[in-house]
Amino acid sequence: MKNDERVNAEVKIAKSIGYTIFWFGIFAVLVYRWFVLNQTLMDTLDFFLVWFIGSLAHFFALAIKGIPITYPVSMNKKEQRYFVLLVPLLTGILSAISVFLKIGMDIRRILGGFTVSFLGTLFLFFLYKIIIHLWEKRNT
């Protein structure tokens, strides 16, 4: 069989669909085990590490290629700033809500969940922007 560009494109699409289903499937299993079965992170560490390492590999592969964080949606600089600030904020809020639903009214843990999620996501976004900036600097 010849290596045809159309066949290669179709293979890439199939792998992309498979990866997306795999990634969301593992995440769904984690959410189910954490919130329905009340398992801890240590109980699900194997699934979590596979999901987390796969997510980081995908994240950094896109950054190293110079693909904007908002791909495939095109945004101007102002919209990207809003995105980079609002997504971590929403991540922190959702984390605080999940801590509240899991533990109850423990302000220190709720604020801790919000802070870790917000700062972690913000750090990853800024790291992504730095990698993109270095990529653009190298390739221009």
Buried (B, 14 or more C-beta within 10 A) or exposed (E): EEEEEEEEEEEEEEEEEEEEEEBEEBBEBBEEBBEEEEBEEEEBEEBBEBBEEBBEEEBBEBBEEBBBBEEEEEBEEEEBEEBBEEBBBEBBBEBBEBBBEEEEEEEEBBEBBBEBBBEBBBEBBEEBBEBBEEBEEEEE
